[in-house]
Amino acid sequence: MNILILSWRGPGHPLAGGAEQVTFEHAKGWLKAGNKVTLFTSYYIGANIDENKGGIRIIRRGDQFFGVKLAAFKWYWFENREKFDLIVDEFHGLPFFTPLWAIGVKKLGFIHEVAQKVWKLNPWPWPYNKIAAFFGKMGEPWIFKLFYKYIPFMTVSKSTESDLKAWGIKNITVIPNGVLLPNILPNLPKEKDFTMIYLSALAKDKGIEDAIATFNIVKKEIPSLKFWIVGKSYPEYTNYLKGLCPDARFWGFVTDQKKYELLTRAYVLIFPSVHEGWGLVIIEAASVGTPTVAYKVSGVKDAVVDRQTGLLTENETPESLAKLISELYKNKKLLTKLSKNAKRWSKRHTWEKSTKESLKLIN
Protein backbone atom coordinates (compact mmCIF):
# COMPACT_ATOMS: atom_id res chain seq x y z
CA MET A 1 0.00 0.00 0.00
CA ASN A 2 1.17 3.55 -0.77
CA ILE A 3 0.30 5.86 2.15
CA LEU A 4 0.39 9.67 2.34
CA ILE A 5 0.33 11.29 5.79
CA LEU A 6 -0.51 14.99 6.09
CA SER A 7 0.60 16.64 9.35
CA TRP A 8 1.26 20.23 10.38
CA ARG A 9 4.65 19.40 11.98
CA GLY A 10 7.14 16.65 11.37
CA PRO A 11 10.45 15.27 12.67
CA GLY A 12 12.99 17.97 13.41
CA HIS A 13 10.51 20.83 13.67
CA PRO A 14 11.52 23.14 16.55
CA LEU A 15 8.02 22.88 18.05
CA ALA A 16 7.44 19.19 17.38
CA GLY A 17 6.05 17.34 20.38
CA GLY A 18 4.38 14.12 21.42
CA ALA A 19 1.82 14.14 18.60
CA GLU A 20 4.54 14.29 15.98
CA GLN A 21 6.43 11.47 17.68
CA VAL A 22 3.27 9.36 17.67
CA THR A 23 2.65 9.98 13.96
CA PHE A 24 6.18 8.95 13.05
CA GLU A 25 6.05 5.80 15.17
CA HIS A 26 2.92 4.64 13.36
CA ALA A 27 4.56 5.52 10.04
CA LYS A 28 7.60 3.39 10.94
CA GLY A 29 5.34 0.49 11.86
CA TRP A 30 3.51 0.71 8.54
CA LEU A 31 6.78 0.91 6.63
CA LYS A 32 8.16 -2.12 8.45
CA ALA A 33 5.06 -4.08 7.39
CA GLY A 34 5.93 -3.49 3.74
CA ASN A 35 4.00 -0.31 2.96
CA LYS A 36 5.39 2.80 1.27
CA VAL A 37 4.99 5.93 3.40
CA THR A 38 5.26 9.63 2.52
CA LEU A 39 4.89 12.35 5.17
CA PHE A 40 3.93 15.84 3.94
CA THR A 41 4.52 18.47 6.59
CA SER A 42 5.55 22.10 7.17
CA TYR A 43 8.92 23.67 6.44
CA TYR A 44 11.16 25.24 9.07
CA ILE A 45 14.40 27.20 8.68
CA GLY A 46 17.31 24.91 7.93
CA ALA A 47 15.16 21.90 7.00
CA ASN A 48 15.44 19.82 3.85
CA ILE A 49 12.39 20.27 1.64
CA ASP A 50 12.59 16.65 0.54
CA GLU A 51 14.43 13.93 2.45
CA ASN A 52 14.39 10.24 3.29
CA LYS A 53 14.35 9.40 7.00
CA GLY A 54 14.62 5.70 7.75
CA GLY A 55 12.83 4.82 4.52
CA ILE A 56 10.02 7.35 4.98
CA ARG A 57 9.95 10.21 2.48
CA ILE A 58 9.42 13.59 4.15
CA ILE A 59 8.28 16.55 2.06
CA ARG A 60 8.22 20.00 3.68
CA ARG A 61 6.33 23.00 2.33
CA GLY A 62 4.68 26.09 3.86
CA ASP A 63 4.30 27.26 7.45
CA GLN A 64 2.86 25.05 10.17
CA PHE A 65 -0.52 26.76 10.52
CA PHE A 66 -2.15 27.53 7.17
CA GLY A 67 0.64 27.44 4.59
CA VAL A 68 1.21 23.69 4.86
CA LYS A 69 -2.47 23.00 4.11
CA LEU A 70 -2.48 25.06 0.92
CA ALA A 71 0.93 23.64 -0.04
CA ALA A 72 -0.37 20.08 0.38
CA PHE A 73 -3.18 20.74 -2.09
CA LYS A 74 -0.84 22.36 -4.62
CA TRP A 75 1.79 19.61 -4.29
CA TYR A 76 -0.78 16.81 -4.57
CA TRP A 77 -2.29 18.14 -7.79
CA PHE A 78 0.60 19.89 -9.54
CA GLU A 79 3.85 18.25 -8.36
CA ASN A 80 2.96 14.78 -7.16
CA ARG A 81 3.36 11.93 -9.66
CA GLU A 82 2.29 9.07 -7.40
CA LYS A 83 -1.03 7.34 -6.84
CA PHE A 84 -1.81 6.88 -3.16
CA ASP A 85 -4.02 4.15 -1.73
CA LEU A 86 -4.63 5.91 1.58
CA ILE A 87 -4.37 9.50 2.82
CA VAL A 88 -4.05 10.09 6.57
CA ASP A 89 -5.49 13.55 7.27
CA GLU A 90 -4.15 14.68 10.64
CA PHE A 91 -6.01 17.24 12.76
CA HIS A 92 -4.35 19.89 14.91
CA GLY A 93 -7.09 22.45 15.34
CA LEU A 94 -7.69 22.40 11.60
CA PRO A 95 -7.44 19.43 9.21
CA PHE A 96 -6.24 19.40 5.60
CA PHE A 97 -9.80 19.23 4.21
CA THR A 98 -8.93 16.28 1.96
CA PRO A 99 -12.59 15.29 1.38
CA LEU A 100 -12.82 18.45 -0.76
CA TRP A 101 -9.82 17.81 -3.00
CA ALA A 102 -8.53 14.24 -2.75
CA ILE A 103 -11.44 12.62 -4.53
CA GLY A 104 -11.47 8.87 -5.08
CA VAL A 105 -8.80 8.03 -2.48
CA LYS A 106 -9.53 6.32 0.82
CA LYS A 107 -8.97 8.58 3.81
CA LEU A 108 -8.35 8.17 7.52
CA GLY A 109 -8.77 11.05 9.95
CA PHE A 110 -6.15 11.03 12.70
CA ILE A 111 -6.76 13.21 15.74
CA HIS A 112 -5.31 13.39 19.24
CA GLU A 113 -7.76 15.86 20.73
CA VAL A 114 -10.40 18.34 19.69
CA ALA A 115 -9.19 21.90 20.20
CA GLN A 116 -12.23 23.43 21.91
CA LYS A 117 -10.60 24.72 25.12
CA VAL A 118 -7.31 25.43 23.39
CA TRP A 119 -8.60 28.00 20.88
CA LYS A 120 -8.87 30.75 23.52
CA LEU A 121 -5.28 30.07 24.67
CA ASN A 122 -3.65 30.54 21.26
CA PRO A 123 -0.41 32.59 21.32
CA TRP A 124 -1.27 34.97 18.48
CA PRO A 125 -1.26 38.77 18.99
CA TRP A 126 -4.44 40.79 19.41
CA PRO A 127 -6.88 40.91 17.61
CA TYR A 128 -6.03 37.63 15.81
CA ASN A 129 -6.10 35.69 19.07
CA LYS A 130 -9.68 36.82 19.75
CA ILE A 131 -10.78 36.06 16.19
CA ALA A 132 -9.28 32.56 16.35
CA ALA A 133 -10.79 31.95 19.80
CA PHE A 134 -14.30 32.83 18.59
CA PHE A 135 -14.38 31.29 15.13
CA GLY A 136 -12.25 28.31 16.14
CA LYS A 137 -14.55 27.19 18.93
CA MET A 138 -17.74 27.90 16.98
CA GLY A 139 -16.56 26.50 13.67
CA GLU A 140 -14.63 23.38 14.76
CA PRO A 141 -17.69 21.13 15.27
CA TRP A 142 -19.03 22.06 11.84
CA ILE A 143 -15.83 20.99 10.12
CA PHE A 144 -16.50 17.47 11.33
CA LYS A 145 -20.24 17.56 10.65
CA LEU A 146 -19.93 18.99 7.13
CA PHE A 147 -16.76 17.39 5.75
CA TYR A 148 -15.74 14.35 7.82
CA LYS A 149 -19.00 12.69 8.86
CA TYR A 150 -18.37 9.62 6.71
CA ILE A 151 -14.59 9.42 7.14
CA PRO A 152 -13.20 6.75 9.53
CA PHE A 153 -11.08 8.11 12.38
CA MET A 154 -8.17 6.91 14.47
CA THR A 155 -7.66 8.54 17.87
CA VAL A 156 -5.67 7.92 21.03
CA SER A 157 -8.18 8.00 23.89
CA LYS A 158 -11.75 7.33 24.93
CA SER A 159 -12.06 11.03 25.79
CA THR A 160 -11.47 12.11 22.20
CA GLU A 161 -13.74 9.32 20.97
CA SER A 162 -16.57 10.78 23.07
CA ASP A 163 -15.91 14.28 21.71
CA LEU A 164 -16.01 13.01 18.13
CA LYS A 165 -19.23 11.08 18.66
CA ALA A 166 -20.86 14.25 19.99
CA TRP A 167 -20.04 15.88 16.64
CA GLY A 168 -21.51 13.13 14.51
CA ILE A 169 -18.48 10.94 13.82
CA LYS A 170 -19.40 7.26 14.13
CA ASN A 171 -16.53 5.18 12.71
CA ILE A 172 -13.81 5.64 15.34
CA THR A 173 -10.94 3.36 16.38
CA VAL A 174 -9.15 4.10 19.66
CA ILE A 175 -5.47 3.11 19.70
CA PRO A 176 -3.60 4.31 22.83
CA ASN A 177 -0.07 5.56 22.33
CA GLY A 178 2.99 3.52 23.07
CA VAL A 179 5.99 5.00 24.83
CA LEU A 180 9.60 5.23 23.63
CA LEU A 181 11.98 4.22 26.40
CA PRO A 182 15.78 4.18 26.49
CA ASN A 183 17.38 0.73 26.35
CA ILE A 184 18.36 1.11 29.99
CA LEU A 185 16.27 3.29 32.28
CA PRO A 186 18.23 5.48 34.73
CA ASN A 187 18.85 3.99 38.15
CA LEU A 188 19.21 7.17 40.15
CA PRO A 189 18.07 8.17 43.65
CA LYS A 190 15.45 10.86 44.20
CA GLU A 191 16.61 14.36 45.01
CA LYS A 192 17.31 15.13 48.67
CA ASP A 193 14.61 17.80 48.65
CA PHE A 194 11.09 17.14 47.38
CA THR A 195 11.16 18.09 43.68
CA MET A 196 8.31 18.60 41.24
CA ILE A 197 8.92 18.65 37.50
CA TYR A 198 7.06 20.16 34.55
CA LEU A 199 7.92 18.58 31.20
CA SER A 200 6.18 19.86 28.09
CA ALA A 201 6.09 22.79 25.71
CA LEU A 202 6.06 26.06 27.63
CA ALA A 203 2.58 27.10 26.52
CA LYS A 204 -0.58 28.38 28.18
CA ASP A 205 -2.72 25.48 27.00
CA LYS A 206 -0.19 23.04 28.50
CA GLY A 207 -0.64 24.77 31.84
CA ILE A 208 2.85 26.15 32.47
CA GLU A 209 1.50 29.28 34.17
CA ASP A 210 -0.75 27.20 36.44
CA ALA A 211 2.22 24.96 37.25
CA ILE A 212 4.26 27.99 38.30
CA ALA A 213 1.38 29.36 40.37
CA THR A 214 1.05 25.97 42.08
CA PHE A 215 4.74 25.92 42.96
CA ASN A 216 4.59 29.44 44.36
CA ILE A 217 1.68 28.40 46.62
CA VAL A 218 3.27 25.18 47.89
CA LYS A 219 6.67 26.86 48.34
CA LYS A 220 5.17 28.94 51.16
CA GLU A 221 4.25 25.74 53.01
CA ILE A 222 7.34 23.74 52.04
CA PRO A 223 10.32 26.16 51.80
CA SER A 224 12.69 23.38 50.65
CA LEU A 225 10.51 22.52 47.62
CA LYS A 226 12.30 22.47 44.27
CA PHE A 227 10.79 22.98 40.82
CA TRP A 228 12.30 21.94 37.47
CA ILE A 229 10.81 23.28 34.25
CA VAL A 230 11.82 21.29 31.18
CA GLY A 231 10.71 22.40 27.73
CA LYS A 232 11.03 25.16 25.21
CA SER A 233 9.12 28.16 23.93
CA TYR A 234 9.74 31.50 22.31
CA PRO A 235 12.53 33.44 24.13
CA GLU A 236 10.22 36.31 25.07
CA TYR A 237 7.70 34.01 26.72
CA THR A 238 10.40 32.00 28.49
CA ASN A 239 11.83 35.21 29.97
CA TYR A 240 8.34 36.20 31.11
CA LEU A 241 7.94 32.84 32.87
CA LYS A 242 11.31 33.20 34.57
CA GLY A 243 10.08 36.48 35.99
CA LEU A 244 7.04 34.70 37.42
CA CYS A 245 9.14 32.02 39.06
CA PRO A 246 12.73 33.03 39.87
CA ASP A 247 13.10 30.04 42.25
CA ALA A 248 12.50 27.46 39.51
CA ARG A 249 15.27 25.93 37.43
CA PHE A 250 14.63 26.22 33.70
CA TRP A 251 16.37 23.40 31.82
CA GLY A 252 15.16 24.28 28.33
CA PHE A 253 15.24 21.52 25.74
CA VAL A 254 17.06 18.38 26.90
CA THR A 255 18.09 15.10 25.30
CA ASP A 256 16.02 11.97 25.83
CA GLN A 257 18.65 10.57 28.18
CA LYS A 258 18.61 13.74 30.29
CA LYS A 259 14.82 13.80 30.22
CA TYR A 260 14.57 10.37 31.81
CA GLU A 261 17.28 11.22 34.32
CA LEU A 262 15.32 14.28 35.48
CA LEU A 263 12.03 12.36 35.58
CA THR A 264 13.71 9.68 37.69
CA ARG A 265 15.16 12.14 40.20
CA ALA A 266 11.92 14.13 40.62
CA TYR A 267 9.15 13.07 43.02
CA VAL A 268 6.12 14.17 41.02
CA LEU A 269 5.24 15.39 37.53
CA ILE A 270 2.88 18.36 37.44
CA PHE A 271 0.84 18.48 34.24
CA PRO A 272 -1.93 21.14 34.37
CA SER A 273 -2.91 20.93 30.70
CA VAL A 274 -6.48 22.06 30.00
CA HIS A 275 -7.08 19.47 27.28
CA GLU A 276 -5.10 16.58 25.85
CA GLY A 277 -5.53 13.66 23.50
CA TRP A 278 -3.47 11.43 25.76
CA GLY A 279 -0.50 12.94 27.60
CA LEU A 280 2.56 11.00 26.46
CA VAL A 281 4.85 12.53 29.10
CA ILE A 282 2.61 11.07 31.82
CA ILE A 283 3.49 7.53 30.70
CA GLU A 284 7.17 8.48 30.29
CA ALA A 285 7.21 9.69 33.90
CA ALA A 286 5.32 6.59 35.04
CA SER A 287 7.97 4.33 33.46
CA VAL A 288 10.52 5.56 36.03
CA GLY A 289 8.06 5.54 38.93
CA THR A 290 7.18 9.23 38.97
CA PRO A 291 3.42 9.81 39.46
CA THR A 292 1.51 12.72 37.97
CA VAL A 293 -0.60 15.46 39.53
CA ALA A 294 -2.98 17.04 37.02
CA TYR A 295 -6.41 18.33 36.16
CA LYS A 296 -9.09 15.73 35.47
CA VAL A 297 -9.60 16.73 31.83
CA SER A 298 -9.95 14.92 28.51
CA GLY A 299 -6.94 12.81 27.62
CA VAL A 300 -5.19 13.28 30.95
CA LYS A 301 -7.83 11.24 32.77
CA ASP A 302 -7.14 8.44 30.26
CA ALA A 303 -3.39 8.45 30.93
CA VAL A 304 -3.64 8.78 34.73
CA VAL A 305 -5.55 6.28 36.88
CA ASP A 306 -6.70 8.56 39.69
CA ARG A 307 -5.44 7.55 43.14
CA GLN A 308 -3.58 4.63 41.54
CA THR A 309 -0.90 6.09 39.23
CA GLY A 310 -1.36 9.75 40.07
CA LEU A 311 -3.72 12.34 41.55
CA LEU A 312 -6.37 14.29 39.61
CA THR A 313 -8.52 17.25 40.57
CA GLU A 314 -11.77 18.36 38.95
CA ASN A 315 -11.18 21.93 40.12
CA GLU A 316 -8.95 23.45 37.45
CA THR A 317 -7.09 25.83 39.76
CA PRO A 318 -3.51 26.04 41.04
CA GLU A 319 -4.88 25.94 44.58
CA SER A 320 -6.38 22.49 44.03
CA LEU A 321 -3.13 21.22 42.51
CA ALA A 322 -1.21 22.67 45.46
CA LYS A 323 -3.33 20.60 47.88
CA LEU A 324 -2.45 17.42 45.99
CA ILE A 325 1.27 18.24 45.95
CA SER A 326 1.14 18.87 49.71
CA GLU A 327 -0.70 15.60 50.22
CA LEU A 328 2.03 13.65 48.40
CA TYR A 329 4.74 15.45 50.35
CA LYS A 330 3.16 14.51 53.68
CA ASN A 331 1.96 11.01 52.75
CA LYS A 332 5.03 8.94 51.85
CA LYS A 333 2.97 5.73 51.87
CA LEU A 334 0.67 7.10 49.16
CA LEU A 335 3.64 8.36 47.15
CA THR A 336 5.27 4.92 47.23
CA LYS A 337 2.02 3.24 46.18
CA LEU A 338 1.52 5.60 43.24
CA SER A 339 5.14 5.16 42.16
CA LYS A 340 4.91 1.35 42.06
CA ASN A 341 1.55 1.37 40.29
CA ALA A 342 2.79 3.91 37.73
CA LYS A 343 5.64 1.63 36.69
CA ARG A 344 3.27 -1.29 36.20
CA TRP A 345 0.83 0.92 34.26
CA SER A 346 3.54 2.15 31.87
CA LYS A 347 4.42 -1.41 30.85
CA ARG A 348 0.99 -1.77 29.25
CA HIS A 349 1.82 0.88 26.64
CA THR A 350 4.20 -0.30 23.92
CA TRP A 351 4.66 0.78 20.33
CA GLU A 352 4.74 -2.84 19.23
CA LYS A 353 1.15 -3.18 20.44
CA SER A 354 -0.02 0.22 19.13
CA THR A 355 1.44 -0.10 15.62
CA LYS A 356 0.06 -3.63 15.33
CA GLU A 357 -3.41 -2.24 15.98
CA SER A 358 -3.02 0.72 13.59
CA LEU A 359 -1.70 -1.59 10.87
CA LYS A 360 -4.79 -3.76 11.26
CA LEU A 361 -6.93 -0.63 10.93
CA ILE A 362 -5.34 0.72 7.74
CA ASN A 363 -5.41 -2.71 6.12
C-alpha positions as CSV (number, residue, x, y, z in Angstrom):
1,M,0.0,0.0,0.0
2,N,1.2,3.5,-0.8
3,I,0.3,5.9,2.2
4,L,0.4,9.7,2.3
5,I,0.3,11.3,5.8
6,L,-0.5,15.0,6.1
7,S,0.6,16.6,9.3
8,W,1.3,20.2,10.4
9,R,4.6,19.4,12.0
10,G,7.1,16.6,11.4
11,P,10.5,15.3,12.7
12,G,13.0,18.0,13.4
13,H,10.5,20.8,13.7
14,P,11.5,23.1,16.5
15,L,8.0,22.9,18.1
16,A,7.4,19.2,17.4
17,G,6.1,17.3,20.4
18,G,4.4,14.1,21.4
19,A,1.8,14.1,18.6
20,E,4.5,14.3,16.0
21,Q,6.4,11.5,17.7
22,V,3.3,9.4,17.7
23,T,2.6,10.0,14.0
24,F,6.2,9.0,13.0
25,E,6.1,5.8,15.2
26,H,2.9,4.6,13.4
27,A,4.6,5.5,10.0
28,K,7.6,3.4,10.9
29,G,5.3,0.5,11.9
30,W,3.5,0.7,8.5
31,L,6.8,0.9,6.6
32,K,8.2,-2.1,8.4
33,A,5.1,-4.1,7.4
34,G,5.9,-3.5,3.7
35,N,4.0,-0.3,3.0
36,K,5.4,2.8,1.3
37,V,5.0,5.9,3.4
38,T,5.3,9.6,2.5
39,L,4.9,12.4,5.2
40,F,3.9,15.8,3.9
41,T,4.5,18.5,6.6
42,S,5.6,22.1,7.2
43,Y,8.9,23.7,6.4
44,Y,11.2,25.2,9.1
45,I,14.4,27.2,8.7
46,G,17.3,24.9,7.9
47,A,15.2,21.9,7.0
48,N,15.4,19.8,3.8
49,I,12.4,20.3,1.6
50,D,12.6,16.7,0.5
51,E,14.4,13.9,2.5
52,N,14.4,10.2,3.3
53,K,14.3,9.4,7.0
54,G,14.6,5.7,7.7
55,G,12.8,4.8,4.5
56,I,10.0,7.4,5.0
57,R,10.0,10.2,2.5
58,I,9.4,13.6,4.2
59,I,8.3,16.6,2.1
60,R,8.2,20.0,3.7
61,R,6.3,23.0,2.3
62,G,4.7,26.1,3.9
63,D,4.3,27.3,7.5
64,Q,2.9,25.1,10.2
65,F,-0.5,26.8,10.5
66,F,-2.2,27.5,7.2
67,G,0.6,27.4,4.6
68,V,1.2,23.7,4.9
69,K,-2.5,23.0,4.1
70,L,-2.5,25.1,0.9
71,A,0.9,23.6,0.0
72,A,-0.4,20.1,0.4
73,F,-3.2,20.7,-2.1
74,K,-0.8,22.4,-4.6
75,W,1.8,19.6,-4.3
76,Y,-0.8,16.8,-4.6
77,W,-2.3,18.1,-7.8
78,F,0.6,19.9,-9.5
79,E,3.8,18.2,-8.4
80,N,3.0,14.8,-7.2
81,R,3.4,11.9,-9.7
82,E,2.3,9.1,-7.4
83,K,-1.0,7.3,-6.8
84,F,-1.8,6.9,-3.2
85,D,-4.0,4.1,-1.7
86,L,-4.6,5.9,1.6
87,I,-4.4,9.5,2.8
88,V,-4.0,10.1,6.6
89,D,-5.5,13.6,7.3
90,E,-4.2,14.7,10.6
91,F,-6.0,17.2,12.8
92,H,-4.3,19.9,14.9
93,G,-7.1,22.5,15.3
94,L,-7.7,22.4,11.6
95,P,-7.4,19.4,9.2
96,F,-6.2,19.4,5.6
97,F,-9.8,19.2,4.2
98,T,-8.9,16.3,2.0
99,P,-12.6,15.3,1.4
100,L,-12.8,18.4,-0.8
101,W,-9.8,17.8,-3.0
102,A,-8.5,14.2,-2.8
103,I,-11.4,12.6,-4.5
104,G,-11.5,8.9,-5.1
105,V,-8.8,8.0,-2.5
106,K,-9.5,6.3,0.8
107,K,-9.0,8.6,3.8
108,L,-8.3,8.2,7.5
109,G,-8.8,11.1,9.9
110,F,-6.2,11.0,12.7
111,I,-6.8,13.2,15.7
112,H,-5.3,13.4,19.2
113,E,-7.8,15.9,20.7
114,V,-10.4,18.3,19.7
115,A,-9.2,21.9,20.2
116,Q,-12.2,23.4,21.9
117,K,-10.6,24.7,25.1
118,V,-7.3,25.4,23.4
119,W,-8.6,28.0,20.9
120,K,-8.9,30.7,23.5
121,L,-5.3,30.1,24.7
122,N,-3.6,30.5,21.3
123,P,-0.4,32.6,21.3
124,W,-1.3,35.0,18.5
125,P,-1.3,38.8,19.0
126,W,-4.4,40.8,19.4
127,P,-6.9,40.9,17.6
128,Y,-6.0,37.6,15.8
129,N,-6.1,35.7,19.1
130,K,-9.7,36.8,19.8
131,I,-10.8,36.1,16.2
132,A,-9.3,32.6,16.4
133,A,-10.8,31.9,19.8
134,F,-14.3,32.8,18.6
135,F,-14.4,31.3,15.1
136,G,-12.3,28.3,16.1
137,K,-14.6,27.2,18.9
138,M,-17.7,27.9,17.0
139,G,-16.6,26.5,13.7
140,E,-14.6,23.4,14.8
141,P,-17.7,21.1,15.3
142,W,-19.0,22.1,11.8
143,I,-15.8,21.0,10.1
144,F,-16.5,17.5,11.3
145,K,-20.2,17.6,10.7
146,L,-19.9,19.0,7.1
147,F,-16.8,17.4,5.7
148,Y,-15.7,14.3,7.8
149,K,-19.0,12.7,8.9
150,Y,-18.4,9.6,6.7
151,I,-14.6,9.4,7.1
152,P,-13.2,6.7,9.5
153,F,-11.1,8.1,12.4
154,M,-8.2,6.9,14.5
155,T,-7.7,8.5,17.9
156,V,-5.7,7.9,21.0
157,S,-8.2,8.0,23.9
158,K,-11.7,7.3,24.9
159,S,-12.1,11.0,25.8
160,T,-11.5,12.1,22.2
161,E,-13.7,9.3,21.0
162,S,-16.6,10.8,23.1
163,D,-15.9,14.3,21.7
164,L,-16.0,13.0,18.1
165,K,-19.2,11.1,18.7
166,A,-20.9,14.2,20.0
167,W,-20.0,15.9,16.6
168,G,-21.5,13.1,14.5
169,I,-18.5,10.9,13.8
170,K,-19.4,7.3,14.1
171,N,-16.5,5.2,12.7
172,I,-13.8,5.6,15.3
173,T,-10.9,3.4,16.4
174,V,-9.1,4.1,19.7
175,I,-5.5,3.1,19.7
176,P,-3.6,4.3,22.8
177,N,-0.1,5.6,22.3
178,G,3.0,3.5,23.1
179,V,6.0,5.0,24.8
180,L,9.6,5.2,23.6
181,L,12.0,4.2,26.4
182,P,15.8,4.2,26.5
183,N,17.4,0.7,26.3
184,I,18.4,1.1,30.0
185,L,16.3,3.3,32.3
186,P,18.2,5.5,34.7
187,N,18.9,4.0,38.2
188,L,19.2,7.2,40.2
189,P,18.1,8.2,43.7
190,K,15.5,10.9,44.2
191,E,16.6,14.4,45.0
192,K,17.3,15.1,48.7
193,D,14.6,17.8,48.6
194,F,11.1,17.1,47.4
195,T,11.2,18.1,43.7
196,M,8.3,18.6,41.2
197,I,8.9,18.6,37.5
198,Y,7.1,20.2,34.5
199,L,7.9,18.6,31.2
200,S,6.2,19.9,28.1
201,A,6.1,22.8,25.7
202,L,6.1,26.1,27.6
203,A,2.6,27.1,26.5
204,K,-0.6,28.4,28.2
205,D,-2.7,25.5,27.0
206,K,-0.2,23.0,28.5
207,G,-0.6,24.8,31.8
208,I,2.8,26.1,32.5
209,E,1.5,29.3,34.2
210,D,-0.7,27.2,36.4
211,A,2.2,25.0,37.3
212,I,4.3,28.0,38.3
213,A,1.4,29.4,40.4
214,T,1.1,26.0,42.1
215,F,4.7,25.9,43.0
216,N,4.6,29.4,44.4
217,I,1.7,28.4,46.6
218,V,3.3,25.2,47.9
219,K,6.7,26.9,48.3
220,K,5.2,28.9,51.2
221,E,4.2,25.7,53.0
222,I,7.3,23.7,52.0
223,P,10.3,26.2,51.8
224,S,12.7,23.4,50.6
225,L,10.5,22.5,47.6
226,K,12.3,22.5,44.3
227,F,10.8,23.0,40.8
228,W,12.3,21.9,37.5
229,I,10.8,23.3,34.2
230,V,11.8,21.3,31.2
231,G,10.7,22.4,27.7
232,K,11.0,25.2,25.2
233,S,9.1,28.2,23.9
234,Y,9.7,31.5,22.3
235,P,12.5,33.4,24.1
236,E,10.2,36.3,25.1
237,Y,7.7,34.0,26.7
238,T,10.4,32.0,28.5
239,N,11.8,35.2,30.0
240,Y,8.3,36.2,31.1
241,L,7.9,32.8,32.9
242,K,11.3,33.2,34.6
243,G,10.1,36.5,36.0
244,L,7.0,34.7,37.4
245,C,9.1,32.0,39.1
246,P,12.7,33.0,39.9
247,D,13.1,30.0,42.2
248,A,12.5,27.5,39.5
249,R,15.3,25.9,37.4
250,F,14.6,26.2,33.7
251,W,16.4,23.4,31.8
252,G,15.2,24.3,28.3
253,F,15.2,21.5,25.7
254,V,17.1,18.4,26.9
255,T,18.1,15.1,25.3
256,D,16.0,12.0,25.8
257,Q,18.7,10.6,28.2
258,K,18.6,13.7,30.3
259,K,14.8,13.8,30.2
260,Y,14.6,10.4,31.8
261,E,17.3,11.2,34.3
262,L,15.3,14.3,35.5
263,L,12.0,12.4,35.6
264,T,13.7,9.7,37.7
265,R,15.2,12.1,40.2
266,A,11.9,14.1,40.6
267,Y,9.2,13.1,43.0
268,V,6.1,14.2,41.0
269,L,5.2,15.4,37.5
270,I,2.9,18.4,37.4
271,F,0.8,18.5,34.2
272,P,-1.9,21.1,34.4
273,S,-2.9,20.9,30.7
274,V,-6.5,22.1,30.0
275,H,-7.1,19.5,27.3
276,E,-5.1,16.6,25.9
277,G,-5.5,13.7,23.5
278,W,-3.5,11.4,25.8
279,G,-0.5,12.9,27.6
280,L,2.6,11.0,26.5
281,V,4.9,12.5,29.1
282,I,2.6,11.1,31.8
283,I,3.5,7.5,30.7
284,E,7.2,8.5,30.3
285,A,7.2,9.7,33.9
286,A,5.3,6.6,35.0
287,S,8.0,4.3,33.5
288,V,10.5,5.6,36.0
289,G,8.1,5.5,38.9
290,T,7.2,9.2,39.0
291,P,3.4,9.8,39.5
292,T,1.5,12.7,38.0
293,V,-0.6,15.5,39.5
294,A,-3.0,17.0,37.0
295,Y,-6.4,18.3,36.2
296,K,-9.1,15.7,35.5
297,V,-9.6,16.7,31.8
298,S,-10.0,14.9,28.5
299,G,-6.9,12.8,27.6
300,V,-5.2,13.3,30.9
301,K,-7.8,11.2,32.8
302,D,-7.1,8.4,30.3
303,A,-3.4,8.4,30.9
304,V,-3.6,8.8,34.7
305,V,-5.5,6.3,36.9
306,D,-6.7,8.6,39.7
307,R,-5.4,7.5,43.1
308,Q,-3.6,4.6,41.5
309,T,-0.9,6.1,39.2
310,G,-1.4,9.8,40.1
311,L,-3.7,12.3,41.5
312,L,-6.4,14.3,39.6
313,T,-8.5,17.2,40.6
314,E,-11.8,18.4,39.0
315,N,-11.2,21.9,40.1
316,E,-9.0,23.5,37.5
317,T,-7.1,25.8,39.8
318,P,-3.5,26.0,41.0
319,E,-4.9,25.9,44.6
320,S,-6.4,22.5,44.0
321,L,-3.1,21.2,42.5
322,A,-1.2,22.7,45.5
323,K,-3.3,20.6,47.9
324,L,-2.5,17.4,46.0
325,I,1.3,18.2,46.0
326,S,1.1,18.9,49.7
327,E,-0.7,15.6,50.2
328,L,2.0,13.6,48.4
329,Y,4.7,15.5,50.3
330,K,3.2,14.5,53.7
331,N,2.0,11.0,52.8
332,K,5.0,8.9,51.9
333,K,3.0,5.7,51.9
334,L,0.7,7.1,49.2
335,L,3.6,8.4,47.1
336,T,5.3,4.9,47.2
337,K,2.0,3.2,46.2
338,L,1.5,5.6,43.2
339,S,5.1,5.2,42.2
340,K,4.9,1.3,42.1
341,N,1.6,1.4,40.3
342,A,2.8,3.9,37.7
343,K,5.6,1.6,36.7
344,R,3.3,-1.3,36.2
345,W,0.8,0.9,34.3
346,S,3.5,2.1,31.9
347,K,4.4,-1.4,30.8
348,R,1.0,-1.8,29.3
349,H,1.8,0.9,26.6
350,T,4.2,-0.3,23.9
351,W,4.7,0.8,20.3
352,E,4.7,-2.8,19.2
353,K,1.1,-3.2,20.4
354,S,0.0,0.2,19.1
355,T,1.4,-0.1,15.6
356,K,0.1,-3.6,15.3
357,E,-3.4,-2.2,16.0
358,S,-3.0,0.7,13.6
359,L,-1.7,-1.6,10.9
360,K,-4.8,-3.8,11.3
361,L,-6.9,-0.6,10.9
362,I,-5.3,0.7,7.7
363,N,-5.4,-2.7,6.1
